Amino acid sequence: MSHKDKKDVPVCPEQQIMATSQGQLSFRSSGNGDVIIFLHGLLGSSKVWPFQFAALSSAYNVIAWDAPGYGESTLVAADIEAYEQTLHELIQRIGDKKISIVGHSMGGTVASRYVARHPDKIKCLVLSCTHPGYGDPETAPASEKLEKRLQELANIGREAYGRNRARDLLPFPDIPESILSYAATIASETNPEGLRRASRMLQLADNRPLLPKIAVPTLVLTGEKDHVVQPKLKADLLSLVPFTRHIEMPGLAHAPYLQAPEYYNALIHEFVSNA
C-alpha cells in the first residue's frame, strides 16, 4: 500500500447548521440513499472526510458532523451524554432511513455508546481506531497530555501546532505534502476549549458496561502502526463488543481515512453494503 499515489485532496461539501437542544450543530452532507454518518476524532472536524465524501456519496448519503465544540457546533458540558444527545438529534433529523455509523477515535467512543443504547436506530457500526473511554473518576485531574498540548498551542501558535499534530497522526516520511498540510490545517483550526472539553469527556467516559449490549453488526478497524490508541484500550474494545469483525489495517496509523483512503473506503463500503 503505497502512500505516494494519493491525488489532490477533494473538496468537502458545504457546512450546514441545525438547531439542537444543546445549541447549534454544524455538519456536511452529500449524496442520496442509505445514510452513513462519520464522527471524527479529537484532532478532526467534518473536514477530515474529503476522500469519503468523494468516493461514497455516489452510493450513500454521507453525513459528517462537527462534534460539539468543533467547527461551528456549540460547546457542551464535558459529559459523553451531552455528545450522545447531540448525535441523537442529528439522527432524528434524518428520519427513517437506514443509518450506519463510522466512529473514529473520539467519534467511536460516542458512537458505540449511542448504538448500545439505540439499537433500533442503526443498521451497522464501524469503530475505527477507537476505545471504550478512559473511565477515570470525576475527581481525577485533567489529562497531563492535554495540558501539555494546550500549552504547546499557546507557545508556538496554531500553524506549528497543527503541523506537529499532523505528524502524530501520519508519522511516515512518504506522506504526500498535500495530505500532511491538509491534516495540519484541520488540527490548527481546533477550538482549544472544544478540545479541552472533548478530552475531559473521553477521560471520564466508560462504555465498558454498555459495549456487550451492542446488537448490530460491528466492524472494528485498528491500525497496525497506530500508537495513539493504547493496546489495553484496544483489547478492551475487542473483548467487549459482540457481533464483531476485526481488521488490523497493515502499515496504517491513526488517520487511515487520509493515509490510505481507497483501502479504508473499500472496507467501509464492503461492510455496510453487506450488513
KAKA-V478653 format. One record per backbone hydrogen bond with DSSP energy under -1.0 kcal/mol. NH is the residue of the N-H (numbers start at 0). CO is the residue of the C=O. If there is no record, write none. Layout:
NH:CO / NH:CO
This chain:
15:26 / 17:24 / 19:22 / 22:19 / 24:17 / 26:15 / 27:63 / 29:61 / 34:97 / 35:60 / 36:99 / 37:62 / 38:101 / 43:40 / 47:44 / 52:48 / 53:49 / 54:50 / 55:51 / 56:52 / 58:55 / 59:55 / 60:33 / 61:29 / 62:35 / 63:27 / 64:37 / 65:25 / 69:66 / 72:69 / 73:23 / 78:76 / 81:78 / 82:78 / 83:79 / 84:80 / 85:81 / 86:82 / 87:83 / 88:84 / 89:85 / 90:86 / 91:87 / 92:88 / 93:89 / 94:90 / 99:34 / 100:123 / 101:36 / 102:125 / 103:38 / 104:127 / 106:103 / 108:104 / 109:105 / 110:106 / 111:107 / 112:108 / 113:109 / 114:110 / 115:111 / 116:112 / 117:113 / 120:117 / 122:98 / 124:216 / 125:100 / 126:218 / 127:102 / 128:220 / 133:201 / 134:204 / 135:202 / 139:136 / 146:142 / 147:143 / 148:144 / 149:145 / 150:146 / 151:147 / 152:148 / 153:149 / 154:150 / 155:151 / 156:152 / 160:156 / 161:157 / 162:158 / 163:159 / 164:160 / 165:161 / 166:162 / 167:163 / 168:164 / 169:165 / 171:169 / 179:175 / 180:176 / 181:177 / 182:178 / 183:179 / 184:180 / 185:181 / 186:182 / 187:183 / 188:184 / 189:186 / 194:190 / 195:191 / 196:192 / 197:193 / 198:194 / 199:195 / 200:196 / 201:197 / 202:198 / 203:199 / 204:200 / 206:131 / 209:206 / 210:206 / 212:209 / 213:210 / 217:242 / 218:124 / 219:244 / 220:126 / 221:246 / 223:248 / 224:251 / 225:222 / 233:229 / 234:230 / 235:231 / 236:232 / 237:233 / 238:234 / 239:235 / 240:236 / 244:217 / 246:219 / 248:221 / 251:248 / 257:254 / 258:254 / 259:255 / 263:259 / 264:260 / 265:261 / 266:262 / 267:263 / 268:264 / 269:265 / 270:266 / 271:267 / 272:268
